[in-house]
Amino acid sequence: MLYLAIYLIVIIILFTFIQFNLNRKWKLIYTAFGYQNYFLIIGKLRKEGIQYKTKLPMNLRSRVFNENTQYDIYVKKDVEHEALQSLYHN
């Protein structure tokens, strides 16, 4: 039983370390509320060919699109300036 507890603790620490290292290269550039605003922003990023990833920090209860769902949009730190220009360029 003790070995199992130690094993689980080691796995949790490794997982946390890996997540931290993977996420430190990404920068939050926009928080969109609602799917329409989300698709507008990622459409602009896709048009410029900018790689992004999205996290849903809230409203994890349902998997359907909801008008008040929060979407955090991240881009790599080295293209942050280009991403922000594409968002605010008309």
Biopython code that builds the backbone (N, CA, C, O; Angstrom):
import numpy as np
from Bio.PDB.StructureBuilder import StructureBuilder

atoms = [
    (1, "MET", "N", (0.819, -1.194, 0.000)),
    (1, "MET", "CA", (0.000, 0.000, 0.000)),
    (1, "MET", "C", (0.867, 1.263, 0.000)),
    (1, "MET", "O", (0.544, 2.251, -0.659)),
    (2, "LEU", "N", (1.958, 1.214, 0.741)),
    (2, "LEU", "CA", (2.862, 2.349, 0.794)),
    (2, "LEU", "C", (3.499, 2.596, -0.568)),
    (2, "LEU", "O", (3.675, 3.743, -0.979)),
    (3, "TYR", "N", (3.846, 1.507, -1.271)),
    (3, "TYR", "CA", (4.444, 1.644, -2.600)),
    (3, "TYR", "C", (3.464, 2.279, -3.590)),
    (3, "TYR", "O", (3.855, 3.068, -4.451)),
    (4, "LEU", "N", (2.215, 1.929, -3.456)),
    (4, "LEU", "CA", (1.192, 2.504, -4.328)),
    (4, "LEU", "C", (1.059, 4.009, -4.097)),
    (4, "LEU", "O", (0.943, 4.777, -5.052)),
    (5, "ALA", "N", (1.075, 4.427, -2.843)),
    (5, "ALA", "CA", (0.975, 5.845, -2.518)),
    (5, "ALA", "C", (2.190, 6.599, -3.050)),
    (5, "ALA", "O", (2.043, 7.684, -3.613)),
    (6, "ILE", "N", (3.361, 6.053, -2.881)),
    (6, "ILE", "CA", (4.589, 6.681, -3.389)),
    (6, "ILE", "C", (4.542, 6.758, -4.909)),
    (6, "ILE", "O", (4.906, 7.779, -5.493)),
    (7, "TYR", "N", (4.100, 5.694, -5.541)),
    (7, "TYR", "CA", (3.987, 5.648, -6.995)),
    (7, "TYR", "C", (3.038, 6.739, -7.501)),
    (7, "TYR", "O", (3.354, 7.426, -8.472)),
    (8, "LEU", "N", (1.890, 6.903, -6.861)),
    (8, "LEU", "CA", (0.927, 7.927, -7.256)),
    (8, "LEU", "C", (1.485, 9.334, -7.062)),
    (8, "LEU", "O", (1.267, 10.211, -7.898)),
    (9, "ILE", "N", (2.191, 9.548, -5.982)),
    (9, "ILE", "CA", (2.786, 10.863, -5.733)),
    (9, "ILE", "C", (3.823, 11.184, -6.793)),
    (9, "ILE", "O", (3.874, 12.313, -7.280)),
    (10, "VAL", "N", (4.655, 10.211, -7.160)),
    (10, "VAL", "CA", (5.664, 10.421, -8.193)),
    (10, "VAL", "C", (5.003, 10.729, -9.523)),
    (10, "VAL", "O", (5.470, 11.604, -10.252)),
    (11, "ILE", "N", (3.927, 10.032, -9.856)),
    (11, "ILE", "CA", (3.222, 10.273, -11.120)),
    (11, "ILE", "C", (2.616, 11.672, -11.134)),
    (11, "ILE", "O", (2.681, 12.361, -12.152)),
    (12, "ILE", "N", (2.039, 12.092, -10.039)),
    (12, "ILE", "CA", (1.444, 13.432, -9.963)),
    (12, "ILE", "C", (2.525, 14.500, -10.117)),
    (12, "ILE", "O", (2.313, 15.486, -10.823)),
    (13, "ILE", "N", (3.655, 14.326, -9.482)),
    (13, "ILE", "CA", (4.751, 15.294, -9.593)),
    (13, "ILE", "C", (5.272, 15.347, -11.024)),
    (13, "ILE", "O", (5.504, 16.432, -11.558)),
    (14, "LEU", "N", (5.458, 14.193, -11.648)),
    (14, "LEU", "CA", (5.925, 14.171, -13.038)),
    (14, "LEU", "C", (4.925, 14.831, -13.985)),
    (14, "LEU", "O", (5.311, 15.596, -14.869)),
    (15, "PHE", "N", (3.669, 14.539, -13.800)),
    (15, "PHE", "CA", (2.630, 15.141, -14.636)),
    (15, "PHE", "C", (2.621, 16.661, -14.493)),
    (15, "PHE", "O", (2.533, 17.381, -15.487)),
    (16, "THR", "N", (2.711, 17.143, -13.262)),
    (16, "THR", "CA", (2.744, 18.580, -13.008)),
    (16, "THR", "C", (3.960, 19.227, -13.651)),
    (16, "THR", "O", (3.849, 20.298, -14.249)),
    (17, "PHE", "N", (5.101, 18.601, -13.538)),
    (17, "PHE", "CA", (6.332, 19.121, -14.125)),
    (17, "PHE", "C", (6.234, 19.177, -15.652)),
    (17, "PHE", "O", (6.636, 20.167, -16.262)),
    (18, "ILE", "N", (5.709, 18.133, -16.262)),
    (18, "ILE", "CA", (5.564, 18.098, -17.720)),
    (18, "ILE", "C", (4.578, 19.167, -18.188)),
    (18, "ILE", "O", (4.845, 19.866, -19.165)),
    (19, "GLN", "N", (3.449, 19.300, -17.505)),
    (19, "GLN", "CA", (2.469, 20.324, -17.870)),
    (19, "GLN", "C", (3.065, 21.725, -17.759)),
    (19, "GLN", "O", (2.830, 22.572, -18.620)),
    (20, "PHE", "N", (3.830, 21.965, -16.709)),
    (20, "PHE", "CA", (4.447, 23.273, -16.518)),
    (20, "PHE", "C", (5.413, 23.582, -17.650)),
    (20, "PHE", "O", (5.409, 24.696, -18.176)),
    (21, "ASN", "N", (6.233, 22.624, -18.032)),
    (21, "ASN", "CA", (7.212, 22.850, -19.097)),
    (21, "ASN", "C", (6.556, 23.015, -20.455)),
    (21, "ASN", "O", (7.039, 23.798, -21.273)),
    (22, "LEU", "N", (5.482, 22.309, -20.718)),
    (22, "LEU", "CA", (4.794, 22.450, -22.000)),
    (22, "LEU", "C", (4.060, 23.778, -22.104)),
    (22, "LEU", "O", (4.004, 24.373, -23.180)),
    (23, "ASN", "N", (3.498, 24.247, -20.998)),
    (23, "ASN", "CA", (2.680, 25.450, -21.032)),
    (23, "ASN", "C", (3.476, 26.744, -20.899)),
    (23, "ASN", "O", (2.933, 27.819, -21.154)),
    (24, "ARG", "N", (4.723, 26.671, -20.515)),
    (24, "ARG", "CA", (5.466, 27.915, -20.315)),
    (24, "ARG", "C", (5.863, 28.580, -21.633)),
    (24, "ARG", "O", (6.272, 29.741, -21.630)),
    (25, "LYS", "N", (5.754, 27.883, -22.738)),
    (25, "LYS", "CA", (6.068, 28.453, -24.038)),
    (25, "LYS", "C", (4.867, 29.146, -24.672)),
    (25, "LYS", "O", (4.987, 29.721, -25.755)),
    (26, "TRP", "N", (3.713, 29.100, -24.013)),
    (26, "TRP", "CA", (2.481, 29.658, -24.557)),
    (26, "TRP", "C", (2.076, 30.876, -23.742)),
    (26, "TRP", "O", (2.313, 30.940, -22.536)),
    (27, "LYS", "N", (1.461, 31.842, -24.417)),
    (27, "LYS", "CA", (1.058, 33.092, -23.786)),
    (27, "LYS", "C", (-0.432, 33.335, -24.036)),
    (27, "LYS", "O", (-0.903, 33.227, -25.169)),
    (28, "LEU", "N", (-1.152, 33.657, -22.994)),
    (28, "LEU", "CA", (-2.572, 33.992, -23.128)),
    (28, "LEU", "C", (-2.691, 35.339, -23.831)),
    (28, "LEU", "O", (-2.160, 36.343, -23.357)),
    (29, "ILE", "N", (-3.394, 35.355, -24.972)),
    (29, "ILE", "CA", (-3.547, 36.621, -25.695)),
    (29, "ILE", "C", (-4.982, 37.126, -25.691)),
    (29, "ILE", "O", (-5.218, 38.314, -25.909)),
    (30, "TYR", "N", (-5.938, 36.247, -25.447)),
    (30, "TYR", "CA", (-7.327, 36.702, -25.510)),
    (30, "TYR", "C", (-8.214, 35.751, -24.709)),
    (30, "TYR", "O", (-8.000, 34.539, -24.709)),
    (31, "THR", "N", (-9.199, 36.308, -24.036)),
    (31, "THR", "CA", (-10.234, 35.530, -23.370)),
    (31, "THR", "C", (-11.559, 35.886, -24.012)),
    (31, "THR", "O", (-12.020, 37.024, -23.919)),
    (32, "ALA", "N", (-12.165, 34.915, -24.658)),
    (32, "ALA", "CA", (-13.430, 35.133, -25.362)),
    (32, "ALA", "C", (-14.566, 34.529, -24.544)),
    (32, "ALA", "O", (-14.418, 33.463, -23.946)),
    (33, "PHE", "N", (-15.689, 35.218, -24.525)),
    (33, "PHE", "CA", (-16.886, 34.708, -23.876)),
    (33, "PHE", "C", (-17.929, 34.458, -24.950)),
    (33, "PHE", "O", (-18.338, 35.378, -25.659)),
    (34, "GLY", "N", (-18.349, 33.226, -25.065)),
    (34, "GLY", "CA", (-19.337, 32.852, -26.064)),
    (34, "GLY", "C", (-18.676, 32.312, -27.315)),
    (34, "GLY", "O", (-17.581, 32.731, -27.690)),
    (35, "TYR", "N", (-19.355, 31.381, -27.951)),
    (35, "TYR", "CA", (-18.774, 30.701, -29.102)),
    (35, "TYR", "C", (-18.631, 31.608, -30.320)),
    (35, "TYR", "O", (-17.724, 31.407, -31.128)),
    (36, "GLN", "N", (-19.507, 32.602, -30.470)),
    (36, "GLN", "CA", (-19.398, 33.488, -31.626)),
    (36, "GLN", "C", (-18.121, 34.325, -31.561)),
    (36, "GLN", "O", (-17.408, 34.462, -32.556)),
    (37, "ASN", "N", (-17.843, 34.872, -30.402)),
    (37, "ASN", "CA", (-16.627, 35.650, -30.213)),
    (37, "ASN", "C", (-15.393, 34.750, -30.360)),
    (37, "ASN", "O", (-14.386, 35.161, -30.937)),
    (38, "TYR", "N", (-15.477, 33.529, -29.839)),
    (38, "TYR", "CA", (-14.376, 32.567, -29.950)),
    (38, "TYR", "C", (-14.052, 32.268, -31.414)),
    (38, "TYR", "O", (-12.888, 32.315, -31.811)),
    (39, "PHE", "N", (-15.065, 31.964, -32.211)),
    (39, "PHE", "CA", (-14.832, 31.635, -33.620)),
    (39, "PHE", "C", (-14.345, 32.852, -34.413)),
    (39, "PHE", "O", (-13.593, 32.701, -35.376)),
    (40, "LEU", "N", (-14.763, 34.041, -34.019)),
    (40, "LEU", "CA", (-14.269, 35.253, -34.666)),
    (40, "LEU", "C", (-12.759, 35.392, -34.438)),
    (40, "LEU", "O", (-12.017, 35.681, -35.377)),
    (41, "ILE", "N", (-12.311, 35.191, -33.222)),
    (41, "ILE", "CA", (-10.892, 35.359, -32.879)),
    (41, "ILE", "C", (-10.045, 34.264, -33.523)),
    (41, "ILE", "O", (-9.008, 34.560, -34.118)),
    (42, "ILE", "N", (-10.466, 33.010, -33.416)),
    (42, "ILE", "CA", (-9.627, 31.958, -34.003)),
    (42, "ILE", "C", (-9.642, 32.015, -35.523)),
    (42, "ILE", "O", (-8.702, 31.556, -36.172)),
    (43, "GLY", "N", (-10.708, 32.579, -36.097)),
    (43, "GLY", "CA", (-10.728, 32.782, -37.546)),
    (43, "GLY", "C", (-9.649, 33.759, -37.976)),
    (43, "GLY", "O", (-8.994, 33.562, -39.000)),
    (44, "LYS", "N", (-9.465, 34.816, -37.192)),
    (44, "LYS", "CA", (-8.410, 35.783, -37.495)),
    (44, "LYS", "C", (-7.030, 35.145, -37.371)),
    (44, "LYS", "O", (-6.146, 35.400, -38.190)),
    (45, "LEU", "N", (-6.849, 34.318, -36.348)),
    (45, "LEU", "CA", (-5.549, 33.658, -36.158)),
    (45, "LEU", "C", (-5.281, 32.653, -37.280)),
    (45, "LEU", "O", (-4.167, 32.576, -37.799)),
    (46, "ARG", "N", (-6.289, 31.899, -37.644)),
    (46, "ARG", "CA", (-6.127, 30.922, -38.735)),
    (46, "ARG", "C", (-5.816, 31.602, -40.063)),
    (46, "ARG", "O", (-5.022, 31.099, -40.858)),
    (47, "LYS", "N", (-6.446, 32.745, -40.294)),
    (47, "LYS", "CA", (-6.217, 33.481, -41.536)),
    (47, "LYS", "C", (-4.753, 33.868, -41.678)),
    (47, "LYS", "O", (-4.219, 33.878, -42.787)),
    (48, "GLU", "N", (-4.107, 34.186, -40.574)),
    (48, "GLU", "CA", (-2.698, 34.563, -40.581)),
    (48, "GLU", "C", (-1.772, 33.350, -40.438)),
    (48, "GLU", "O", (-0.552, 33.497, -40.505)),
    (49, "GLY", "N", (-2.335, 32.162, -40.242)),
    (49, "GLY", "CA", (-1.529, 30.949, -40.104)),
    (49, "GLY", "C", (-0.851, 30.823, -38.753)),
    (49, "GLY", "O", (0.204, 30.198, -38.644)),
    (50, "ILE", "N", (-1.438, 31.405, -37.731)),
    (50, "ILE", "CA", (-0.857, 31.390, -36.387)),
    (50, "ILE", "C", (-1.412, 30.203, -35.613)),
    (50, "ILE", "O", (-2.624, 30.010, -35.526)),
    (51, "GLN", "N", (-0.505, 29.415, -35.057)),
    (51, "GLN", "CA", (-0.895, 28.248, -34.264)),
    (51, "GLN", "C", (-1.392, 28.725, -32.901)),
    (51, "GLN", "O", (-0.799, 29.617, -32.295)),
    (52, "TYR", "N", (-2.474, 28.132, -32.428)),
    (52, "TYR", "CA", (-3.064, 28.514, -31.155)),
    (52, "TYR", "C", (-3.552, 27.273, -30.437)),
    (52, "TYR", "O", (-3.656, 26.193, -31.019)),
    (53, "LYS", "N", (-3.852, 27.451, -29.152)),
    (53, "LYS", "CA", (-4.551, 26.408, -28.412)),
    (53, "LYS", "C", (-5.534, 27.076, -27.471)),
    (53, "LYS", "O", (-5.371, 28.237, -27.093)),
    (54, "THR", "N", (-6.541, 26.332, -27.106)),
    (54, "THR", "CA", (-7.637, 26.874, -26.317)),
    (54, "THR", "C", (-7.818, 26.060, -25.047)),
    (54, "THR", "O", (-7.685, 24.836, -25.047)),
    (55, "LYS", "N", (-8.125, 26.765, -23.967)),
    (55, "LYS", "CA", (-8.469, 26.102, -22.708)),
    (55, "LYS", "C", (-9.822, 26.620, -22.253)),
    (55, "LYS", "O", (-10.174, 27.777, -22.479)),
    (56, "LEU", "N", (-10.567, 25.744, -21.611)),
    (56, "LEU", "CA", (-11.870, 26.103, -21.050)),
    (56, "LEU", "C", (-11.759, 26.048, -19.527)),
    (56, "LEU", "O", (-12.034, 25.005, -18.932)),
    (57, "PRO", "N", (-11.365, 27.141, -18.889)),
    (57, "PRO", "CA", (-11.158, 27.083, -17.443)),
    (57, "PRO", "C", (-12.441, 27.031, -16.633)),
    (57, "PRO", "O", (-12.420, 26.640, -15.466)),
    (58, "MET", "N", (-13.565, 27.422, -17.239)),
    (58, "MET", "CA", (-14.833, 27.450, -16.521)),
    (58, "MET", "C", (-15.882, 26.707, -17.318)),
    (58, "MET", "O", (-15.680, 26.392, -18.490)),
    (59, "ASN", "N", (-17.007, 26.429, -16.675)),
    (59, "ASN", "CA", (-18.169, 25.837, -17.331)),
    (59, "ASN", "C", (-17.831, 24.482, -17.939)),
    (59, "ASN", "O", (-18.063, 24.256, -19.127)),
    (60, "LEU", "N", (-17.290, 23.589, -17.136)),
    (60, "LEU", "CA", (-16.923, 22.266, -17.611)),
    (60, "LEU", "C", (-18.066, 21.260, -17.506)),
    (60, "LEU", "O", (-17.874, 20.077, -17.789)),
    (61, "ARG", "N", (-19.235, 21.707, -17.110)),
    (61, "ARG", "CA", (-20.348, 20.794, -16.909)),
    (61, "ARG", "C", (-20.880, 20.198, -18.196)),
    (61, "ARG", "O", (-21.254, 19.025, -18.235)),
    (62, "SER", "N", (-20.918, 20.997, -19.246)),
    (62, "SER", "CA", (-21.523, 20.496, -20.473)),
    (62, "SER", "C", (-20.541, 20.608, -21.619)),
    (62, "SER", "O", (-19.620, 21.425, -21.593)),
    (63, "ARG", "N", (-20.752, 19.777, -22.626)),
    (63, "ARG", "CA", (-19.880, 19.784, -23.788)),
    (63, "ARG", "C", (-20.500, 20.510, -24.975)),
    (63, "ARG", "O", (-19.893, 20.571, -26.044)),
    (64, "VAL", "N", (-21.671, 21.048, -24.808)),
    (64, "VAL", "CA", (-22.318, 21.773, -25.909)),
    (64, "VAL", "C", (-21.860, 23.220, -25.878)),
    (64, "VAL", "O", (-21.418, 23.724, -24.845)),
    (65, "PHE", "N", (-21.971, 23.887, -27.032)),
    (65, "PHE", "CA", (-21.613, 25.299, -27.089)),
    (65, "PHE", "C", (-22.605, 26.093, -26.259)),
    (65, "PHE", "O", (-23.815, 25.877, -26.334)),
    (66, "ASN", "N", (-22.081, 27.000, -25.481)),
    (66, "ASN", "CA", (-22.911, 27.816, -24.618)),
    (66, "ASN", "C", (-22.501, 29.272, -24.827)),
    (66, "ASN", "O", (-21.318, 29.564, -25.005)),
    (67, "GLU", "N", (-23.448, 30.163, -24.807)),
    (67, "GLU", "CA", (-23.159, 31.566, -25.098)),
    (67, "GLU", "C", (-22.285, 32.220, -24.038)),
    (67, "GLU", "O", (-21.643, 33.228, -24.333)),
    (68, "ASN", "N", (-22.231, 31.703, -22.837)),
    (68, "ASN", "CA", (-21.411, 32.332, -21.797)),
    (68, "ASN", "C", (-20.169, 31.516, -21.439)),
    (68, "ASN", "O", (-19.570, 31.752, -20.390)),
    (69, "THR", "N", (-19.775, 30.585, -22.264)),
    (69, "THR", "CA", (-18.581, 29.792, -22.006)),
    (69, "THR", "C", (-17.337, 30.657, -22.181)),
    (69, "THR", "O", (-17.254, 31.462, -23.109)),
    (70, "GLN", "N", (-16.374, 30.483, -21.280)),
    (70, "GLN", "CA", (-15.117, 31.228, -21.363)),
    (70, "GLN", "C", (-14.090, 30.398, -22.113)),
    (70, "GLN", "O", (-13.884, 29.224, -21.808)),
    (71, "TYR", "N", (-13.450, 31.014, -23.095)),
    (71, "TYR", "CA", (-12.393, 30.373, -23.883)),
    (71, "TYR", "C", (-11.115, 31.186, -23.720)),
    (71, "TYR", "O", (-11.083, 32.359, -24.091)),
    (72, "ASP", "N", (-10.076, 30.594, -23.179)),
    (72, "ASP", "CA", (-8.773, 31.245, -23.104)),
    (72, "ASP", "C", (-7.960, 30.796, -24.313)),
    (72, "ASP", "O", (-7.759, 29.600, -24.525)),
    (73, "ILE", "N", (-7.492, 31.760, -25.104)),
    (73, "ILE", "CA", (-6.779, 31.469, -26.345)),
    (73, "ILE", "C", (-5.311, 31.803, -26.150)),
    (73, "ILE", "O", (-4.955, 32.929, -25.804)),
    (74, "TYR", "N", (-4.463, 30.803, -26.380)),
    (74, "TYR", "CA", (-3.020, 30.925, -26.191)),
    (74, "TYR", "C", (-2.301, 30.809, -27.534)),
    (74, "TYR", "O", (-2.739, 30.086, -28.429)),
    (75, "VAL", "N", (-1.183, 31.540, -27.655)),
    (75, "VAL", "CA", (-0.289, 31.390, -28.799)),
    (75, "VAL", "C", (1.124, 31.230, -28.252)),
    (75, "VAL", "O", (1.389, 31.530, -27.087)),
    (76, "LYS", "N", (2.024, 30.755, -29.101)),
    (76, "LYS", "CA", (3.414, 30.627, -28.676)),
    (76, "LYS", "C", (4.002, 32.014, -28.448)),
    (76, "LYS", "O", (3.651, 32.972, -29.137)),
    (77, "LYS", "N", (4.901, 32.106, -27.472)),
    (77, "LYS", "CA", (5.456, 33.403, -27.093)),
    (77, "LYS", "C", (6.181, 34.100, -28.238)),
    (77, "LYS", "O", (6.156, 35.327, -28.325)),
    (78, "ASP", "N", (6.823, 33.338, -29.115)),
    (78, "ASP", "CA", (7.590, 33.975, -30.181)),
    (78, "ASP", "C", (6.716, 34.576, -31.284)),
    (78, "ASP", "O", (7.222, 35.345, -32.102)),
    (79, "VAL", "N", (5.430, 34.254, -31.334)),
    (79, "VAL", "CA", (4.529, 34.851, -32.332)),
    (79, "VAL", "C", (3.437, 35.702, -31.679)),
    (79, "VAL", "O", (2.428, 36.020, -32.308)),
    (80, "GLU", "N", (3.648, 36.061, -30.433)),
    (80, "GLU", "CA", (2.644, 36.830, -29.704)),
    (80, "GLU", "C", (2.363, 38.177, -30.388)),
    (80, "GLU", "O", (1.207, 38.578, -30.520)),
    (81, "HIS", "N", (3.405, 38.859, -30.813)),
    (81, "HIS", "CA", (3.233, 40.167, -31.442)),
    (81, "HIS", "C", (2.419, 40.049, -32.740)),
    (81, "HIS", "O", (1.525, 40.859, -32.984)),
    (82, "GLU", "N", (2.720, 39.061, -33.555)),
    (82, "GLU", "CA", (1.982, 38.844, -34.805)),
    (82, "GLU", "C", (0.521, 38.501, -34.526)),
    (82, "GLU", "O", (-0.382, 38.960, -35.226)),
    (83, "ALA", "N", (0.305, 37.693, -33.501)),
    (83, "ALA", "CA", (-1.067, 37.301, -33.151)),
    (83, "ALA", "C", (-1.881, 38.515, -32.695)),
    (83, "ALA", "O", (-3.032, 38.681, -33.100)),
    (84, "LEU", "N", (-1.290, 39.352, -31.866)),
    (84, "LEU", "CA", (-2.005, 40.532, -31.415)),
    (84, "LEU", "C", (-2.282, 41.499, -32.560)),
    (84, "LEU", "O", (-3.340, 42.127, -32.602)),
    (85, "GLN", "N", (-1.346, 41.618, -33.479)),
    (85, "GLN", "CA", (-1.579, 42.467, -34.661)),
    (85, "GLN", "C", (-2.728, 41.911, -35.497)),
    (85, "GLN", "O", (-3.548, 42.680, -35.997)),
    (86, "SER", "N", (-2.801, 40.603, -35.657)),
    (86, "SER", "CA", (-3.875, 40.027, -36.461)),
    (86, "SER", "C", (-5.233, 40.187, -35.785)),
    (86, "SER", "O", (-6.252, 40.295, -36.468)),
    (87, "LEU", "N", (-5.261, 40.203, -34.455)),
    (87, "LEU", "CA", (-6.531, 40.365, -33.754)),
    (87, "LEU", "C", (-7.074, 41.782, -33.873)),
    (87, "LEU", "O", (-8.282, 41.974, -34.011)),
    (88, "TYR", "N", (-6.202, 42.765, -33.821)),
    (88, "TYR", "CA", (-6.651, 44.139, -33.784)),
    (88, "TYR", "C", (-6.551, 44.850, -35.130)),
    (88, "TYR", "O", (-6.814, 46.049, -35.223)),
    (89, "HIS", "N", (-6.173, 44.116, -36.166)),
    (89, "HIS", "CA", (-6.128, 44.674, -37.514)),
    (89, "HIS", "C", (-7.478, 44.452, -38.171)),
    (89, "HIS", "O", (-7.994, 43.334, -38.170)),
    (90, "ASN", "N", (-8.046, 45.492, -38.724)),
    (90, "ASN", "CA", (-9.377, 45.359, -39.352)),
    (90, "ASN", "C", (-9.272, 44.814, -40.732)),
    (90, "ASN", "O", (-10.288, 44.638, -41.405)),
]
sb = StructureBuilder()
sb.init_structure("model")
sb.init_model(0)
sb.init_chain("A")
sb.init_seg("    ")
for serial, (resi, resn, name, xyz) in enumerate(atoms, 1):
    if name == "N":
        sb.init_residue(resn, " ", resi, " ")
    sb.init_atom(name, np.array(xyz, "f"), 0.0, 1.0, " ", f" {name:<3s}", serial, name[0])
structure = sb.get_structure()
